Amino acid sequence: MKPRAIAMIIPLLLAGTLSGCTRTTDPRPRPTARSYGPNVVHFDGVGDVGFGDTTAELTRRGLLAAQPGPCGPQLATLPSVSPVFASDRLVLLWAEPPTHTPEGVSVGTGIEDVRAAYPRAQELAAPAETYRFDGLLTRQGDRAYLFLHDGKTVRKAIAGYAEYVQRLFNDGFGTC
């Protein structure tokens, strides 16, 4: 084969090879906040409330109550969910029934059911001689769920940025 013909074929072969290297998208539809329903806390938030939203955004959209509750800011339409903000951004959600995870875990769920729903959850032991609960931590990227339990049932369910969830467990927390 002549060098000129080879010079023309190489770019065509290279282009054909590279065209097969494009990234394909996942054919499964990704759930959206709306597809979960109003009482489902997930790794993006709950309902139309998303991690990273500011208090100003949530107030403007009518999702943050005008008057704070007894423990601080309150969501206008979800009284069973308590938001926690850091630097004016939503970083954690404390969830009480009827709010639950997509897998159906909520306060009151048996710990064995939590382990079945999240088999890769990390066991966290509360410091000795404290009145704190042990935890199960499950992560997805930079988000996490923390289920605080008494060995039998979930007593507290928290979702949010993994950094804040882990810090909450390590440093302790107050309850209202």
N, C-alpha and C positions, 0 to 999 in steps of 0.2 A: 504494500500500500504506500502511496506517496505521502511525504510529510505534510503536504497541504491538506490532503483528505483527512489525515489523522488529526490535524489541528482543528478541523471543522467538527469532527466526531466527538472529541473530548468534551467541549462545552455542552454538547447535546446530552452526552451520557451523564455529565455532572449535574445538569439541570434536572434530568429525569430522576437521578438518585436523590437529590435534595428535595424534590417535590414529594417524595415518599416519606420525608422526615417531618412533615408538618404535624403539629399536635392535634390530636382528635379531642373532641369534647365528650364528656361523659353523657351517654344517651339517657341516663336516668334524670328525671326532673329534680331539681333541688327544691326542697320545701321552702316556702316563703313564710313570713310571719303570719300572714292571713290564712295559709293552709293549715296551720296548727290549731287555730281556734283561740278564743279569748282567754281561756284559763290554762294555757300551756306555756310554761317558761322553758325556753330553749337556749341554745348557745348564742343566739343573736339578740335575745331579749324576751319580751312578752307582748303579744298583740302588736300595736304600732309603736311600742316603746323599745328602742334599741340601745344596746351598750354603746357608750360614746356620745349619746345625745346630751345636749346641754340643758340646763334648767330653763334657759330662755326659749329654746326650741320647743321643749315639752309644754311650757306655759302657753306659748303662741298657738300651738296646735290643740290646746285645751286638754292635754293629757296629764298635766300636773295640777293638783288642787291649788286653788288660790290661797287657802289657809292651810298651814302645815298641821299634821296630826300631832298627837301627844308625843310621838317619838321623832318628829322631824318631817321632812317632805313626804307627801302622800300622793299616790296616783289618783286621778279624778275618777276613773271608771273601774279600778281594780283595788278595792280596799284590802284584799287578801295578799297584796304584794307591796313590800316596803322598799323603796329605792334608796340607794346609798350613792352619794356623789363625792368625787375627789377632783379638786381643781375645776369645779363646775361641770364635770362630765359624769354621766351615769356609769358606775363601775361594778355595782353589785345589786342584786335583787334578793330579798328574803321572801320566801313564798310560803304561804299557809294555804290549807285546803279552802276552796276547791282547786286551787292552782296546783299543777303537777307537771312533771317533765313529759316529753313525748312518749316515754316508755311507761308512763303511769305512776311514777314514783312521787310521793308527796309526804308531808308530815303524817305520821301514822302508819306508813308502809313498813312491813316486816323487813328486817335487815337481810334475811335470806333472799327475799324478793329483789332487794336492791342489788345484792351480789349477782343474782341471776340476770338482771337487766344490764348490769355493768360488770362483766366478769374481769375486766382489766383494772377495776378501781383499786387505787392504792389505799391500804389500811394506814390510818394515822392514829397513833395512841396519844391520848391526852396526857399532859404532864402528871406525874404521880402526886398524890395528895392535893389535888385540886378538885374543884366541883365542876370541871369542864367535861364535855362529852368527847368520846372517841369519834373519829370521822372516817368516811369513805370519800376519796377524792377521785373524780374521773375528769380527764382533760380531753379537749379536742382543739389542737392548735393553741392559741393564746386564751382560750376560754375554758371554764371548768364548772363542775357542779361539786358542791361539798354537802354531804349528808352527815349531819351530826346525829349520833345515836347513843342509846343507853345499853347497847348489846342485844336488844330485842327489836326496837322500832326506831324509825327516824323521828327525831325530836325537832330538828331544824333543817330546812332545805335552803341552800344558797346557791345562786348562779352568778356568774360574772367573769371578769378578766381573771385568768389564772393567778397572776401576780398578786392581786388583791385578795382572792380567795385563800391562797396559801398564807399570805400575811395575816389574814383574819384568824386562821387556825393557829399559827405560830405565836402570835402576840396576844391572843385572847380577845374577848369582845364582851361588850355589855349587852344586856337585853332590856327591853323596855317593859 
